């Protein structure tokens, strides 16, 4: 289907804004991606990650090529990102954000998200529900299990390292500290799609995957620092 003039303008503006953002992120915070091929192999995906910073959605979205960016949606709290029309317009244009009503019942909260997934779009979800203040990965809420069961899509666990120190909750000025994004292996829900306990168990499993990725990355990083490669 041909894009309307308004859609083309919106898409072009989003790409332009992200070019500016990418220049900043890759220059100031030296953002790097590990095992990004696991993301590139998936046409449609539910991306889940730990959440400690407003950087998180930006660095995950920036991993997608500009041609796919218009079909990827971070899912974010309606009461925060859509608290005014102007604010909502900006985040929808810039980040392609989908609102979630945190106080609503499960099926009602994810209506915009389900519509996007039904269209074939991908989503970025932070199952903790809010940014972690201390940087620790909190419990994953059941919603990610519900969506995985409802749509049968691969869920890609991701660990974001360094964002909490660079621009954690309560920070007003970002620090020039390195941020790394590490992709795990795709996971699929294989239980009863109507079993809420199964959704919760899958959410807990995804959290453990994110933690495992983080531990493996930390070991690799520490070993590299202890035994850097010889200089040529």
C-alpha positions as CSV (number, residue, x, y, z in Angstrom):
1,X,0.0,0.0,0.0
2,X,1.4,3.4,-1.0
3,X,2.3,5.7,1.8
4,X,0.3,8.9,2.1
5,X,2.1,12.2,2.0
6,X,1.6,12.6,5.8
7,X,3.0,9.2,6.5
8,X,6.0,9.8,4.3
9,X,6.6,13.1,6.1
10,X,6.3,11.5,9.5
11,X,8.6,8.6,8.5
12,X,11.2,11.0,7.1
13,X,11.1,13.2,10.2
14,X,11.6,10.1,12.4
15,X,14.6,9.0,10.5
16,X,16.1,12.4,10.6
17,X,15.6,12.7,14.3
18,X,17.2,9.3,14.8
19,X,20.2,10.2,12.7
20,X,20.8,13.0,15.1
21,X,20.2,10.7,18.1
22,X,22.5,8.0,16.8
23,X,25.3,10.5,16.2
24,X,25.0,11.4,19.9
25,X,24.6,7.9,21.3
26,X,27.4,6.4,19.3
27,X,29.7,9.3,19.8
28,X,29.0,10.3,23.4
29,X,28.2,6.9,24.9
30,X,30.0,4.7,22.4
31,X,26.9,2.4,22.2
32,X,27.9,-1.1,20.9
33,X,25.8,-4.2,20.0
34,X,26.7,-7.8,20.6
35,X,25.1,-10.7,18.7
36,X,22.9,-8.2,16.8
37,X,22.6,-10.9,14.0
38,X,20.0,-12.6,16.3
39,X,17.8,-9.6,15.9
40,X,18.4,-9.2,12.2
41,X,17.3,-12.8,11.6
42,X,13.8,-12.1,12.9
43,X,11.2,-10.4,10.7
44,X,8.8,-9.8,13.7
45,X,9.8,-10.0,17.3
46,X,8.9,-9.1,20.9
47,X,12.0,-7.5,22.3
48,X,12.4,-7.6,26.1
49,X,15.1,-6.0,28.2
50,X,16.1,-4.7,31.6
51,X,15.1,-1.2,32.2
52,X,17.2,1.4,34.1
53,X,17.3,4.5,31.9
54,X,15.5,6.6,29.3
55,X,18.4,5.5,27.1
56,X,17.0,2.0,26.9
57,X,14.3,2.4,24.3
58,X,16.5,4.7,22.2
59,X,19.4,2.3,22.0
60,X,17.2,-0.7,21.2
61,X,15.3,1.2,18.5
62,X,18.5,2.5,17.0
63,X,19.7,-1.1,16.4
64,X,17.0,-1.5,13.7
65,X,17.7,-0.3,10.2
66,X,15.9,2.9,9.3
67,X,13.6,1.0,6.9
68,X,12.3,-1.1,9.8
69,X,12.1,1.6,12.4
70,X,8.6,2.6,11.4
71,X,7.3,-0.9,12.2
72,X,8.9,-1.1,15.7
73,X,7.2,0.3,18.8
74,X,8.5,0.8,22.3
75,X,5.6,0.2,24.7
76,X,5.6,2.9,27.4
77,X,3.4,4.2,30.2
78,X,0.5,6.4,29.0
79,X,0.5,8.4,32.2
80,X,4.1,9.4,31.7
81,X,4.8,9.7,28.0
82,X,1.3,10.8,27.0
83,X,0.5,13.1,29.9
84,X,-0.2,15.9,27.4
85,X,-1.0,16.1,23.7
86,X,2.3,17.7,22.8
87,X,4.3,15.2,24.7
88,X,2.4,12.3,23.3
89,X,2.8,13.7,19.7
90,X,6.5,14.0,20.2
91,X,7.1,10.5,21.5
92,X,4.8,9.0,18.9
93,X,6.7,10.8,16.1
94,X,10.2,10.4,17.5
95,X,10.1,6.9,19.0
96,X,6.9,5.4,17.5
97,X,5.8,4.8,21.1
98,X,2.6,2.8,21.9
99,X,0.8,3.8,25.2
100,X,0.0,1.3,27.8
101,X,-2.5,2.0,30.6
102,X,-0.7,0.6,33.7
103,X,-3.8,0.7,35.9
104,X,-6.0,-1.2,33.4
105,X,-6.8,-4.8,33.3
106,X,-4.4,-7.0,31.3
107,X,-6.6,-7.4,28.1
108,X,-7.5,-3.7,28.1
109,X,-3.9,-2.4,28.8
110,X,-2.5,-4.0,25.7
111,X,-5.1,-3.1,23.0
112,X,-2.8,-0.8,21.0
113,X,0.1,-3.3,21.4
114,X,-2.0,-6.2,20.2
115,X,-3.2,-4.1,17.2
116,X,0.4,-3.4,16.2
117,X,1.4,-7.1,16.6
118,X,-1.6,-8.1,14.5
119,X,-0.4,-5.8,11.7
120,X,3.0,-7.5,11.7
121,X,4.9,-4.9,13.6
122,X,7.5,-5.6,16.3
123,X,7.5,-4.2,19.9
124,X,10.0,-3.3,22.5
125,X,8.8,-4.2,26.0
126,X,10.3,-3.6,29.4
127,X,8.5,-6.2,31.6
128,X,9.6,-4.7,34.9
129,X,7.0,-2.0,34.2
130,X,9.3,1.0,35.3
131,X,12.9,1.9,35.5
132,X,14.9,0.2,38.2
133,X,16.3,2.8,40.6
134,X,19.3,0.7,41.8
135,X,20.1,-1.0,38.5
136,X,18.9,-4.4,39.6
137,X,16.6,-6.4,37.4
138,X,13.2,-6.6,39.1
139,X,10.4,-9.1,38.6
140,X,8.9,-9.3,35.1
141,X,5.2,-8.7,34.9
142,X,2.8,-11.3,33.4
143,X,2.0,-9.2,30.4
144,X,5.0,-10.3,28.3
145,X,3.9,-13.9,28.8
146,X,0.4,-13.1,27.7
147,X,1.6,-11.4,24.5
148,X,4.0,-14.3,23.7
149,X,1.2,-16.8,24.2
150,X,-1.4,-14.7,22.3
151,X,0.7,-14.2,19.2
152,X,3.2,-17.1,19.2
153,X,6.1,-14.8,18.3
154,X,9.7,-15.2,19.1
155,X,10.7,-13.2,22.2
156,X,14.3,-11.9,22.2
157,X,15.8,-11.2,25.6
158,X,18.3,-8.4,25.8
159,X,20.6,-7.1,28.5
160,X,21.6,-3.4,28.5
161,X,24.8,-2.7,30.3
162,X,25.9,0.8,31.4
163,X,22.8,2.8,30.8
164,X,22.0,3.0,34.5
165,X,25.4,4.7,35.3
166,X,25.2,6.8,32.1
167,X,21.6,8.1,32.6
168,X,19.8,6.3,35.4
169,X,16.6,7.3,37.0
170,X,17.0,10.7,38.8
171,X,19.9,11.8,36.6
172,X,19.3,15.1,34.9
173,X,22.5,15.2,32.8
174,X,23.8,12.1,30.9
175,X,27.3,11.0,31.5
176,X,29.8,10.0,28.8
177,X,29.9,6.4,29.8
178,X,29.9,3.4,27.5
179,X,26.6,1.5,26.9
180,X,26.5,-2.0,25.6
181,X,23.5,-4.0,24.3
182,X,23.7,-7.8,24.3
183,X,21.2,-10.0,22.5
184,X,20.3,-13.5,23.7
185,X,18.7,-16.3,21.8
186,X,15.0,-16.1,20.8
187,X,12.6,-17.8,23.2
188,X,9.1,-19.1,22.5
189,X,6.1,-19.7,24.7
190,X,5.1,-23.4,24.4
191,X,2.5,-23.8,27.1
192,X,-1.3,-23.5,27.1
193,X,-2.0,-20.1,25.6
194,X,-4.9,-19.5,28.0
195,X,-3.0,-20.4,31.2
196,X,-2.2,-17.3,33.2
197,X,0.2,-19.3,35.4
198,X,2.0,-20.3,32.3
199,X,2.3,-16.7,31.2
200,X,3.8,-15.8,34.6
201,X,6.3,-18.7,34.4
202,X,7.4,-17.6,31.0
203,X,7.8,-14.0,32.2
204,X,10.0,-15.4,35.0
205,X,12.0,-17.5,32.5
206,X,12.6,-14.4,30.4
207,X,13.9,-12.5,33.4
208,X,16.3,-15.3,34.1
209,X,17.5,-15.2,30.5
210,X,18.2,-11.5,30.7
211,X,20.1,-12.0,34.0
212,X,22.1,-14.9,32.4
213,X,23.0,-12.7,29.5
214,X,24.1,-10.0,31.8
215,X,26.3,-12.3,33.9
216,X,27.9,-13.8,30.8
217,X,28.6,-10.4,29.4
218,X,30.1,-9.2,32.7
219,X,32.4,-12.2,32.8
220,X,33.6,-11.6,29.2
221,X,34.1,-7.9,29.8
222,X,36.1,-8.5,33.1
223,X,38.2,-11.2,31.4
224,X,39.0,-8.8,28.6
225,X,40.0,-6.1,31.0
226,X,42.3,-8.6,32.8
227,X,43.8,-10.1,29.7
228,X,43.5,-7.5,26.9
229,X,44.7,-8.7,23.4
230,X,48.3,-8.0,22.7
231,X,49.1,-4.8,20.8
232,X,50.1,-5.3,17.1
